[in-house]
Amino acid sequence: MTLAIKIGVVLAMLAIVFSLFSGAIFLVRDQSSSRRVVRALTWRIGLSVALFAIILVLLTTGVIEPGDPMRP
């Protein structure tokens, strides 16, 4: 797997985690009428689905290959 793909996957995962924690913070601190929690969690779901789809496309096109955990 190339370095650019690895960096892209890591950045996408960090964005997903950031969105998850921002949603948790909004849930605790905001008033009940705020829509920021819903927006943050919608972003998290969208980013997760997009990352999953991109990884599937990369696997099917042969850009990345599944690794063997027993191979050094």
PyMOL Python script that loads the backbone (N, CA, C, O; Angstrom):
from pymol import cmd

cmd.read_pdbstr("""\
ATOM      1  N   MET A   1       0.864  -1.175   0.000  1.00  0.00           N
ATOM      2  CA  MET A   1       0.000   0.000   0.000  1.00  0.00           C
ATOM      3  C   MET A   1       0.908   1.234   0.000  1.00  0.00           C
ATOM      4  O   MET A   1       1.886   1.315   0.743  1.00  0.00           O
ATOM      5  N   THR A   2       0.557   2.161  -0.836  1.00  0.00           N
ATOM      6  CA  THR A   2       1.410   3.342  -0.935  1.00  0.00           C
ATOM      7  C   THR A   2       1.228   4.248   0.280  1.00  0.00           C
ATOM      8  O   THR A   2       0.246   4.151   1.016  1.00  0.00           O
ATOM      9  N   LEU A   3       2.185   5.109   0.460  1.00  0.00           N
ATOM     10  CA  LEU A   3       2.171   6.015   1.609  1.00  0.00           C
ATOM     11  C   LEU A   3       0.994   6.984   1.547  1.00  0.00           C
ATOM     12  O   LEU A   3       0.403   7.309   2.577  1.00  0.00           O
ATOM     13  N   ALA A   4       0.653   7.444   0.355  1.00  0.00           N
ATOM     14  CA  ALA A   4      -0.461   8.387   0.219  1.00  0.00           C
ATOM     15  C   ALA A   4      -1.787   7.757   0.639  1.00  0.00           C
ATOM     16  O   ALA A   4      -2.618   8.416   1.264  1.00  0.00           O
ATOM     17  N   ILE A   5      -1.984   6.494   0.301  1.00  0.00           N
ATOM     18  CA  ILE A   5      -3.220   5.806   0.694  1.00  0.00           C
ATOM     19  C   ILE A   5      -3.256   5.621   2.205  1.00  0.00           C
ATOM     20  O   ILE A   5      -4.298   5.817   2.831  1.00  0.00           O
ATOM     21  N   LYS A   6      -2.131   5.247   2.789  1.00  0.00           N
ATOM     22  CA  LYS A   6      -2.068   5.074   4.242  1.00  0.00           C
ATOM     23  C   LYS A   6      -2.380   6.383   4.961  1.00  0.00           C
ATOM     24  O   LYS A   6      -3.139   6.407   5.930  1.00  0.00           O
ATOM     25  N   ILE A   7      -1.785   7.468   4.475  1.00  0.00           N
ATOM     26  CA  ILE A   7      -2.027   8.774   5.093  1.00  0.00           C
ATOM     27  C   ILE A   7      -3.493   9.163   4.937  1.00  0.00           C
ATOM     28  O   ILE A   7      -4.091   9.693   5.874  1.00  0.00           O
ATOM     29  N   GLY A   8      -4.075   8.912   3.781  1.00  0.00           N
ATOM     30  CA  GLY A   8      -5.485   9.230   3.555  1.00  0.00           C
ATOM     31  C   GLY A   8      -6.413   8.454   4.471  1.00  0.00           C
ATOM     32  O   GLY A   8      -7.370   9.012   5.007  1.00  0.00           O
ATOM     33  N   VAL A   9      -6.135   7.169   4.654  1.00  0.00           N
ATOM     34  CA  VAL A   9      -6.963   6.342   5.549  1.00  0.00           C
ATOM     35  C   VAL A   9      -6.830   6.819   6.990  1.00  0.00           C
ATOM     36  O   VAL A   9      -7.826   6.912   7.707  1.00  0.00           O
ATOM     37  N   VAL A  10      -5.623   7.118   7.412  1.00  0.00           N
ATOM     38  CA  VAL A  10      -5.409   7.589   8.792  1.00  0.00           C
ATOM     39  C   VAL A  10      -6.103   8.937   9.012  1.00  0.00           C
ATOM     40  O   VAL A  10      -6.725   9.149  10.053  1.00  0.00           O
ATOM     41  N   LEU A  11      -6.001   9.845   8.041  1.00  0.00           N
ATOM     42  CA  LEU A  11      -6.676  11.138   8.172  1.00  0.00           C
ATOM     43  C   LEU A  11      -8.195  10.975   8.217  1.00  0.00           C
ATOM     44  O   LEU A  11      -8.872  11.661   8.983  1.00  0.00           O
ATOM     45  N   ALA A  12      -8.727  10.075   7.403  1.00  0.00           N
ATOM     46  CA  ALA A  12     -10.172   9.830   7.427  1.00  0.00           C
ATOM     47  C   ALA A  12     -10.602   9.255   8.776  1.00  0.00           C
ATOM     48  O   ALA A  12     -11.641   9.640   9.311  1.00  0.00           O
ATOM     49  N   MET A  13      -9.818   8.348   9.319  1.00  0.00           N
ATOM     50  CA  MET A  13     -10.147   7.779  10.630  1.00  0.00           C
ATOM     51  C   MET A  13     -10.071   8.833  11.729  1.00  0.00           C
ATOM     52  O   MET A  13     -10.902   8.846  12.637  1.00  0.00           O
ATOM     53  N   LEU A  14      -9.081   9.710  11.651  1.00  0.00           N
ATOM     54  CA  LEU A  14      -8.994  10.794  12.634  1.00  0.00           C
ATOM     55  C   LEU A  14     -10.188  11.735  12.525  1.00  0.00           C
ATOM     56  O   LEU A  14     -10.696  12.206  13.542  1.00  0.00           O
ATOM     57  N   ALA A  15     -10.640  12.014  11.311  1.00  0.00           N
ATOM     58  CA  ALA A  15     -11.818  12.858  11.129  1.00  0.00           C
ATOM     59  C   ALA A  15     -13.062  12.186  11.699  1.00  0.00           C
ATOM     60  O   ALA A  15     -13.922  12.859  12.269  1.00  0.00           O
ATOM     61  N   ILE A  16     -13.165  10.875  11.553  1.00  0.00           N
ATOM     62  CA  ILE A  16     -14.300  10.134  12.102  1.00  0.00           C
ATOM     63  C   ILE A  16     -14.286  10.192  13.627  1.00  0.00           C
ATOM     64  O   ILE A  16     -15.322  10.421  14.251  1.00  0.00           O
ATOM     65  N   VAL A  17     -13.123   9.987  14.224  1.00  0.00           N
ATOM     66  CA  VAL A  17     -13.013  10.034  15.692  1.00  0.00           C
ATOM     67  C   VAL A  17     -13.290  11.448  16.199  1.00  0.00           C
ATOM     68  O   VAL A  17     -13.965  11.616  17.215  1.00  0.00           O
ATOM     69  N   PHE A  18     -12.778  12.465  15.504  1.00  0.00           N
ATOM     70  CA  PHE A  18     -13.037  13.847  15.892  1.00  0.00           C
ATOM     71  C   PHE A  18     -14.532  14.152  15.856  1.00  0.00           C
ATOM     72  O   PHE A  18     -15.059  14.792  16.766  1.00  0.00           O
ATOM     73  N   SER A  19     -15.209  13.698  14.816  1.00  0.00           N
ATOM     74  CA  SER A  19     -16.646  13.928  14.703  1.00  0.00           C
ATOM     75  C   SER A  19     -17.406  13.217  15.822  1.00  0.00           C
ATOM     76  O   SER A  19     -18.375  13.752  16.360  1.00  0.00           O
ATOM     77  N   LEU A  20     -16.966  12.022  16.163  1.00  0.00           N
ATOM     78  CA  LEU A  20     -17.612  11.277  17.241  1.00  0.00           C
ATOM     79  C   LEU A  20     -17.475  12.008  18.576  1.00  0.00           C
ATOM     80  O   LEU A  20     -18.450  12.147  19.314  1.00  0.00           O
ATOM     81  N   PHE A  21     -16.270  12.471  18.881  1.00  0.00           N
ATOM     82  CA  PHE A  21     -16.059  13.165  20.149  1.00  0.00           C
ATOM     83  C   PHE A  21     -16.718  14.537  20.177  1.00  0.00           C
ATOM     84  O   PHE A  21     -17.188  14.974  21.227  1.00  0.00           O
ATOM     85  N   SER A  22     -16.758  15.223  19.035  1.00  0.00           N
ATOM     86  CA  SER A  22     -17.451  16.506  19.027  1.00  0.00           C
ATOM     87  C   SER A  22     -18.946  16.296  19.245  1.00  0.00           C
ATOM     88  O   SER A  22     -19.587  17.106  19.914  1.00  0.00           O
ATOM     89  N   GLY A  23     -19.507  15.230  18.695  1.00  0.00           N
ATOM     90  CA  GLY A  23     -20.908  14.917  18.961  1.00  0.00           C
ATOM     91  C   GLY A  23     -21.161  14.631  20.427  1.00  0.00           C
ATOM     92  O   GLY A  23     -22.192  15.024  20.973  1.00  0.00           O
ATOM     93  N   ALA A  24     -20.221  13.945  21.068  1.00  0.00           N
ATOM     94  CA  ALA A  24     -20.365  13.655  22.501  1.00  0.00           C
ATOM     95  C   ALA A  24     -20.295  14.935  23.326  1.00  0.00           C
ATOM     96  O   ALA A  24     -21.047  15.103  24.286  1.00  0.00           O
ATOM     97  N   ILE A  25     -19.397  15.827  22.951  1.00  0.00           N
ATOM     98  CA  ILE A  25     -19.286  17.097  23.679  1.00  0.00           C
ATOM     99  C   ILE A  25     -20.553  17.928  23.487  1.00  0.00           C
ATOM    100  O   ILE A  25     -21.062  18.515  24.441  1.00  0.00           O
ATOM    101  N   PHE A  26     -21.063  17.978  22.254  1.00  0.00           N
ATOM    102  CA  PHE A  26     -22.296  18.721  22.006  1.00  0.00           C
ATOM    103  C   PHE A  26     -23.463  18.118  22.780  1.00  0.00           C
ATOM    104  O   PHE A  26     -24.335  18.847  23.253  1.00  0.00           O
ATOM    105  N   LEU A  27     -23.485  16.799  22.912  1.00  0.00           N
ATOM    106  CA  LEU A  27     -24.563  16.132  23.635  1.00  0.00           C
ATOM    107  C   LEU A  27     -24.560  16.534  25.107  1.00  0.00           C
ATOM    108  O   LEU A  27     -25.620  16.713  25.706  1.00  0.00           O
ATOM    109  N   VAL A  28     -23.382  16.674  25.682  1.00  0.00           N
ATOM    110  CA  VAL A  28     -23.273  16.999  27.100  1.00  0.00           C
ATOM    111  C   VAL A  28     -23.514  18.487  27.359  1.00  0.00           C
ATOM    112  O   VAL A  28     -24.170  18.840  28.338  1.00  0.00           O
ATOM    113  N   ARG A  29     -22.993  19.361  26.497  1.00  0.00           N
ATOM    114  CA  ARG A  29     -22.996  20.794  26.789  1.00  0.00           C
ATOM    115  C   ARG A  29     -24.157  21.572  26.200  1.00  0.00           C
ATOM    116  O   ARG A  29     -24.567  22.576  26.783  1.00  0.00           O
ATOM    117  N   ASP A  30     -24.701  21.152  25.072  1.00  0.00           N
ATOM    118  CA  ASP A  30     -25.719  21.952  24.393  1.00  0.00           C
ATOM    119  C   ASP A  30     -27.098  21.790  25.018  1.00  0.00           C
ATOM    120  O   ASP A  30     -27.360  20.873  25.797  1.00  0.00           O
ATOM    121  N   GLN A  31     -27.966  22.725  24.638  1.00  0.00           N
ATOM    122  CA  GLN A  31     -29.353  22.645  25.074  1.00  0.00           C
ATOM    123  C   GLN A  31     -30.062  21.570  24.259  1.00  0.00           C
ATOM    124  O   GLN A  31     -29.541  21.102  23.247  1.00  0.00           O
ATOM    125  N   SER A  32     -31.221  21.193  24.695  1.00  0.00           N
ATOM    126  CA  SER A  32     -31.937  20.105  24.040  1.00  0.00           C
ATOM    127  C   SER A  32     -32.419  20.464  22.636  1.00  0.00           C
ATOM    128  O   SER A  32     -32.698  19.568  21.839  1.00  0.00           O
ATOM    129  N   SER A  33     -32.523  21.743  22.318  1.00  0.00           N
ATOM    130  CA  SER A  33     -33.017  22.133  20.997  1.00  0.00           C
ATOM    131  C   SER A  33     -31.901  22.249  19.958  1.00  0.00           C
ATOM    132  O   SER A  33     -32.182  22.556  18.800  1.00  0.00           O
ATOM    133  N   SER A  34     -30.655  22.014  20.336  1.00  0.00           N
ATOM    134  CA  SER A  34     -29.535  22.156  19.408  1.00  0.00           C
ATOM    135  C   SER A  34     -29.481  20.977  18.443  1.00  0.00           C
ATOM    136  O   SER A  34     -29.759  19.842  18.828  1.00  0.00           O
ATOM    137  N   ARG A  35     -29.124  21.246  17.189  1.00  0.00           N
ATOM    138  CA  ARG A  35     -29.028  20.217  16.161  1.00  0.00           C
ATOM    139  C   ARG A  35     -27.579  19.840  15.872  1.00  0.00           C
ATOM    140  O   ARG A  35     -27.306  19.080  14.944  1.00  0.00           O
ATOM    141  N   ARG A  36     -26.642  20.377  16.673  1.00  0.00           N
ATOM    142  CA  ARG A  36     -25.230  20.117  16.411  1.00  0.00           C
ATOM    143  C   ARG A  36     -24.859  18.658  16.643  1.00  0.00           C
ATOM    144  O   ARG A  36     -23.969  18.137  15.971  1.00  0.00           O
ATOM    145  N   VAL A  37     -25.520  17.995  17.575  1.00  0.00           N
ATOM    146  CA  VAL A  37     -25.229  16.583  17.835  1.00  0.00           C
ATOM    147  C   VAL A  37     -25.598  15.760  16.609  1.00  0.00           C
ATOM    148  O   VAL A  37     -24.827  14.907  16.168  1.00  0.00           O
ATOM    149  N   VAL A  38     -26.760  16.016  16.071  1.00  0.00           N
ATOM    150  CA  VAL A  38     -27.227  15.273  14.906  1.00  0.00           C
ATOM    151  C   VAL A  38     -26.305  15.527  13.719  1.00  0.00           C
ATOM    152  O   VAL A  38     -25.968  14.600  12.983  1.00  0.00           O
ATOM    153  N   ARG A  39     -25.902  16.762  13.535  1.00  0.00           N
ATOM    154  CA  ARG A  39     -25.015  17.106  12.422  1.00  0.00           C
ATOM    155  C   ARG A  39     -23.656  16.415  12.570  1.00  0.00           C
ATOM    156  O   ARG A  39     -23.115  15.898  11.593  1.00  0.00           O
ATOM    157  N   ALA A  40     -23.109  16.404  13.776  1.00  0.00           N
ATOM    158  CA  ALA A  40     -21.805  15.773  14.001  1.00  0.00           C
ATOM    159  C   ALA A  40     -21.872  14.263  13.769  1.00  0.00           C
ATOM    160  O   ALA A  40     -20.970  13.681  13.166  1.00  0.00           O
ATOM    161  N   LEU A  41     -22.931  13.643  14.244  1.00  0.00           N
ATOM    162  CA  LEU A  41     -23.052  12.201  14.050  1.00  0.00           C
ATOM    163  C   LEU A  41     -23.381  11.848  12.600  1.00  0.00           C
ATOM    164  O   LEU A  41     -22.999  10.779  12.123  1.00  0.00           O
ATOM    165  N   THR A  42     -24.081  12.728  11.899  1.00  0.00           N
ATOM    166  CA  THR A  42     -24.333  12.515  10.471  1.00  0.00           C
ATOM    167  C   THR A  42     -23.029  12.575   9.689  1.00  0.00           C
ATOM    168  O   THR A  42     -22.810  11.774   8.780  1.00  0.00           O
ATOM    169  N   TRP A  43     -22.168  13.514  10.036  1.00  0.00           N
ATOM    170  CA  TRP A  43     -20.852  13.586   9.408  1.00  0.00           C
ATOM    171  C   TRP A  43     -20.054  12.317   9.678  1.00  0.00           C
ATOM    172  O   TRP A  43     -19.388  11.800   8.782  1.00  0.00           O
ATOM    173  N   ARG A  44     -20.117  11.811  10.909  1.00  0.00           N
ATOM    174  CA  ARG A  44     -19.380  10.596  11.255  1.00  0.00           C
ATOM    175  C   ARG A  44     -19.846   9.426  10.421  1.00  0.00           C
ATOM    176  O   ARG A  44     -19.027   8.671   9.899  1.00  0.00           O
ATOM    177  N   ILE A  45     -21.156   9.265  10.289  1.00  0.00           N
ATOM    178  CA  ILE A  45     -21.688   8.159   9.502  1.00  0.00           C
ATOM    179  C   ILE A  45     -21.306   8.310   8.030  1.00  0.00           C
ATOM    180  O   ILE A  45     -20.920   7.339   7.380  1.00  0.00           O
ATOM    181  N   GLY A  46     -21.416   9.525   7.515  1.00  0.00           N
ATOM    182  CA  GLY A  46     -21.054   9.759   6.122  1.00  0.00           C
ATOM    183  C   GLY A  46     -19.587   9.477   5.837  1.00  0.00           C
ATOM    184  O   GLY A  46     -19.242   8.862   4.827  1.00  0.00           O
ATOM    185  N   LEU A  47     -18.722   9.939   6.749  1.00  0.00           N
ATOM    186  CA  LEU A  47     -17.291   9.681   6.583  1.00  0.00           C
ATOM    187  C   LEU A  47     -16.977   8.189   6.677  1.00  0.00           C
ATOM    188  O   LEU A  47     -16.138   7.683   5.932  1.00  0.00           O
ATOM    189  N   SER A  48     -17.642   7.491   7.582  1.00  0.00           N
ATOM    190  CA  SER A  48     -17.400   6.057   7.736  1.00  0.00           C
ATOM    191  C   SER A  48     -17.830   5.294   6.491  1.00  0.00           C
ATOM    192  O   SER A  48     -17.108   4.414   6.022  1.00  0.00           O
ATOM    193  N   VAL A  49     -18.993   5.623   5.957  1.00  0.00           N
ATOM    194  CA  VAL A  49     -19.479   4.948   4.748  1.00  0.00           C
ATOM    195  C   VAL A  49     -18.572   5.264   3.563  1.00  0.00           C
ATOM    196  O   VAL A  49     -18.272   4.381   2.759  1.00  0.00           O
ATOM    197  N   ALA A  50     -18.135   6.512   3.452  1.00  0.00           N
ATOM    198  CA  ALA A  50     -17.250   6.897   2.354  1.00  0.00           C
ATOM    199  C   ALA A  50     -15.909   6.171   2.451  1.00  0.00           C
ATOM    200  O   ALA A  50     -15.396   5.691   1.440  1.00  0.00           O
ATOM    201  N   LEU A  51     -15.341   6.086   3.639  1.00  0.00           N
ATOM    202  CA  LEU A  51     -14.075   5.387   3.814  1.00  0.00           C
ATOM    203  C   LEU A  51     -14.221   3.908   3.479  1.00  0.00           C
ATOM    204  O   LEU A  51     -13.352   3.333   2.824  1.00  0.00           O
ATOM    205  N   PHE A  52     -15.303   3.295   3.918  1.00  0.00           N
ATOM    206  CA  PHE A  52     -15.555   1.885   3.618  1.00  0.00           C
ATOM    207  C   PHE A  52     -15.678   1.671   2.116  1.00  0.00           C
ATOM    208  O   PHE A  52     -15.118   0.717   1.577  1.00  0.00           O
ATOM    209  N   ALA A  53     -16.405   2.551   1.437  1.00  0.00           N
ATOM    210  CA  ALA A  53     -16.587   2.425  -0.013  1.00  0.00           C
ATOM    211  C   ALA A  53     -15.262   2.607  -0.749  1.00  0.00           C
ATOM    212  O   ALA A  53     -14.975   1.882  -1.701  1.00  0.00           O
ATOM    213  N   ILE A  54     -14.460   3.566  -0.313  1.00  0.00           N
ATOM    214  CA  ILE A  54     -13.162   3.798  -0.959  1.00  0.00           C
ATOM    215  C   ILE A  54     -12.247   2.587  -0.771  1.00  0.00           C
ATOM    216  O   ILE A  54     -11.553   2.184  -1.704  1.00  0.00           O
ATOM    217  N   ILE A  55     -12.244   2.017   0.407  1.00  0.00           N
ATOM    218  CA  ILE A  55     -11.414   0.839   0.652  1.00  0.00           C
ATOM    219  C   ILE A  55     -11.887  -0.335  -0.203  1.00  0.00           C
ATOM    220  O   ILE A  55     -11.063  -1.076  -0.739  1.00  0.00           O
ATOM    221  N   LEU A  56     -13.203  -0.514  -0.337  1.00  0.00           N
ATOM    222  CA  LEU A  56     -13.716  -1.580  -1.198  1.00  0.00           C
ATOM    223  C   LEU A  56     -13.314  -1.374  -2.652  1.00  0.00           C
ATOM    224  O   LEU A  56     -12.941  -2.331  -3.331  1.00  0.00           O
ATOM    225  N   VAL A  57     -13.385  -0.143  -3.134  1.00  0.00           N
ATOM    226  CA  VAL A  57     -12.982   0.146  -4.512  1.00  0.00           C
ATOM    227  C   VAL A  57     -11.491  -0.124  -4.699  1.00  0.00           C
ATOM    228  O   VAL A  57     -11.087  -0.700  -5.709  1.00  0.00           O
ATOM    229  N   LEU A  58     -10.684   0.283  -3.745  1.00  0.00           N
ATOM    230  CA  LEU A  58      -9.246   0.037  -3.836  1.00  0.00           C
ATOM    231  C   LEU A  58      -8.928  -1.454  -3.806  1.00  0.00           C
ATOM    232  O   LEU A  58      -8.004  -1.903  -4.485  1.00  0.00           O
ATOM    233  N   LEU A  59      -9.681  -2.222  -3.029  1.00  0.00           N
ATOM    234  CA  LEU A  59      -9.478  -3.671  -2.989  1.00  0.00           C
ATOM    235  C   LEU A  59      -9.886  -4.332  -4.304  1.00  0.00           C
ATOM    236  O   LEU A  59      -9.166  -5.191  -4.815  1.00  0.00           O
ATOM    237  N   THR A  60     -11.022  -3.941  -4.851  1.00  0.00           N
ATOM    238  CA  THR A  60     -11.502  -4.590  -6.074  1.00  0.00           C
ATOM    239  C   THR A  60     -10.668  -4.208  -7.291  1.00  0.00           C
ATOM    240  O   THR A  60     -10.553  -5.005  -8.223  1.00  0.00           O
ATOM    241  N   THR A  61     -10.088  -3.026  -7.311  1.00  0.00           N
ATOM    242  CA  THR A  61      -9.255  -2.632  -8.436  1.00  0.00           C
ATOM    243  C   THR A  61      -7.821  -3.132  -8.300  1.00  0.00           C
ATOM    244  O   THR A  61      -7.042  -3.028  -9.247  1.00  0.00           O
ATOM    245  N   GLY A  62      -7.464  -3.666  -7.151  1.00  0.00           N
ATOM    246  CA  GLY A  62      -6.130  -4.217  -6.955  1.00  0.00           C
ATOM    247  C   GLY A  62      -5.091  -3.203  -6.531  1.00  0.00           C
ATOM    248  O   GLY A  62      -3.901  -3.516  -6.498  1.00  0.00           O
ATOM    249  N   VAL A  63      -5.511  -2.003  -6.209  1.00  0.00           N
ATOM    250  CA  VAL A  63      -4.561  -0.991  -5.748  1.00  0.00           C
ATOM    251  C   VAL A  63      -3.978  -1.393  -4.403  1.00  0.00           C
ATOM    252  O   VAL A  63      -2.785  -1.212  -4.155  1.00  0.00           O
ATOM    253  N   ILE A  64      -4.817  -1.933  -3.546  1.00  0.00           N
ATOM    254  CA  ILE A  64      -4.350  -2.467  -2.272  1.00  0.00           C
ATOM    255  C   ILE A  64      -4.731  -3.937  -2.212  1.00  0.00           C
ATOM    256  O   ILE A  64      -5.700  -4.359  -2.842  1.00  0.00           O
ATOM    257  N   GLU A  65      -3.973  -4.710  -1.458  1.00  0.00           N
ATOM    258  CA  GLU A  65      -4.230  -6.141  -1.314  1.00  0.00           C
ATOM    259  C   GLU A  65      -4.365  -6.462   0.164  1.00  0.00           C
ATOM    260  O   GLU A  65      -3.667  -5.885   0.999  1.00  0.00           O
ATOM    261  N   PRO A  66      -5.266  -7.386   0.486  1.00  0.00           N
ATOM    262  CA  PRO A  66      -5.372  -7.783   1.894  1.00  0.00           C
ATOM    263  C   PRO A  66      -4.085  -8.481   2.343  1.00  0.00           C
ATOM    264  O   PRO A  66      -3.486  -9.261   1.603  1.00  0.00           O
ATOM    265  N   GLY A  67      -3.691  -8.179   3.552  1.00  0.00           N
ATOM    266  CA  GLY A  67      -2.446  -8.745   4.061  1.00  0.00           C
ATOM    267  C   GLY A  67      -2.695 -10.043   4.799  1.00  0.00           C
ATOM    268  O   GLY A  67      -3.804 -10.309   5.264  1.00  0.00           O
ATOM    269  N   ASP A  68      -1.653 -10.846   4.899  1.00  0.00           N
ATOM    270  CA  ASP A  68      -1.691 -12.082   5.654  1.00  0.00           C
ATOM    271  C   ASP A  68      -1.073 -11.788   7.018  1.00  0.00           C
ATOM    272  O   ASP A  68       0.113 -11.469   7.096  1.00  0.00           O
ATOM    273  N   PRO A  69      -1.861 -11.889   8.104  1.00  0.00           N
ATOM    274  CA  PRO A  69      -1.322 -11.526   9.421  1.00  0.00           C
ATOM    275  C   PRO A  69      -0.203 -12.458   9.887  1.00  0.00           C
ATOM    276  O   PRO A  69       0.559 -12.095  10.783  1.00  0.00           O
ATOM    277  N   MET A  70      -0.087 -13.651   9.297  1.00  0.00           N
ATOM    278  CA  MET A  70       0.941 -14.587   9.703  1.00  0.00           C
ATOM    279  C   MET A  70       2.235 -14.403   8.905  1.00  0.00           C
ATOM    280  O   MET A  70       3.267 -14.979   9.249  1.00  0.00           O
ATOM    281  N   ARG A  71       2.175 -13.599   7.839  1.00  0.00           N
ATOM    282  CA  ARG A  71       3.358 -13.365   7.019  1.00  0.00           C
ATOM    283  C   ARG A  71       4.140 -12.186   7.594  1.00  0.00           C
ATOM    284  O   ARG A  71       3.555 -11.149   7.909  1.00  0.00           O
ATOM    285  N   PRO A  72       5.458 -12.336   7.734  1.00  0.00           N
ATOM    286  CA  PRO A  72       6.259 -11.236   8.297  1.00  0.00           C
ATOM    287  C   PRO A  72       6.388 -10.064   7.363  1.00  0.00           C
ATOM    288  O   PRO A  72       7.031  -9.071   7.703  1.00  0.00           O
TER     289      PRO A  72
END
""", "prot")
cmd.dss("prot")
cmd.show_as("cartoon", "prot")
cmd.util.cbc("prot")
cmd.orient("prot")
